[in-house]
Amino acid sequence: MKTEYKINIISNKSRTYFLPIVDEQVNFKFEQNIVNTYLSFEEGDDIFCVMYKWSSDREFLKYEGEIMRNHLYVGHADFGDTVVYKFRLSRLMKIERDKFIKGEYTNFSEENKDLIYHRLIKIKASNHLRIAQILSKEEPLSSTPPLMHNETVSNHIKKFNLNIDPFLD
């Protein structure tokens, strides 16, 4: 029997608005390997997840060890060549998470707004000015709250067990 996974990647908001906040504590690397981020692993939990395309590259393996030693790390889940690293949130991160879920982006702390903006500049995001306006209390631009269905890992992974019968003459 062989296990396969179908992962449905749906755009969500946590990569823009929440990854930079957790990144301040975890120091995520290998940006090119990040597939997506999620606010929850399963419905109702508050475990922040970063989905990576796994690599056997020595530097990536070294980095994986760093992630696993981080004080916020709580575990991981393997889905073939994709791995989801799970992180608990500090008390202050949970406060920001609650604001994020309500779509209260302008109420983020100034420090977290700066983290979001600087990350967008670092990755050369073309929408960095729009996001800055969404975060600003002085600007009329706003954005809807995240769709929690899209922010939960378990909603996007299907497991298949393939039974392979041996070829008989």
Helices and strands as residue ranges (DSSP letters): E 2-7, H 14-17, H 19-26, G 31-33, E 34-38, E 48-53, H 58-69, E 73-79, E 82-87, H 91-102, G 105-107, H 110-122, H 128-135, G 153-156, E 157-162
